[in-house]
């Protein structure tokens, strides 16, 4: 899986309506016309923070985590990466999106697709964590 750095979000907040019901995946709700409030996606995803950036992923190694090729990831570089986090990292200067595992002193970058083996960080490897993936966004019109 490769990543493309999109950059930091810009622009002002846009308020979108939030409704007081959950949208069923089956039959429509009779409460569909009851708007509860407006919400800013900038605030919801903390997009205006200077420590947040966007990347677009390519490849299928993280499908088991619900991250698909073409998805846009919202990455926070202010969070300390912990065991189990999905991270954007550079291993020997090659950027990747993987799940971080720490076991008995070993660091492993794990794909979420059984077709890809885990990548053990060995002595002499350079690992730099660029941030923790907080959200993913998918374009369903593709």
JOBELRA-V554052 format. One record per backbone hydrogen bond with DSSP energy under -1.0 kcal/mol. CO is the residue of the C=O (numbers start at 1). NH is the residue of the N-H. If there is no record, write none. Layout:
# JOBELRA-V554052
co & nh
CO & NH
CO & NH
This chain:
# JOBELRA-V554052
co & nh
2 & 58
4 & 56
7 & 54
16 & 39
18 & 36
18 & 37
29 & 32
31 & 34
34 & 20
37 & 18
39 & 16
40 & 44
41 & 45
42 & 47
46 & 49
49 & 52
51 & 77
53 & 75
54 & 6
54 & 7
55 & 73
56 & 4
57 & 70
58 & 2
60 & 63
61 & 112
62 & 65
62 & 67
63 & 66
68 & 71
71 & 57
72 & 137
73 & 55
74 & 134
74 & 135
75 & 53
76 & 132
82 & 85
85 & 100
86 & 133
87 & 98
88 & 130
88 & 131
89 & 96
90 & 128
91 & 94
94 & 91
96 & 89
98 & 87
99 & 110
100 & 84
101 & 108
103 & 106
106 & 103
107 & 121
108 & 101
109 & 119
110 & 99
112 & 64
113 & 116
119 & 109
122 & 125
126 & 92
128 & 90
131 & 88
132 & 76
135 & 74
137 & 72
139 & 142
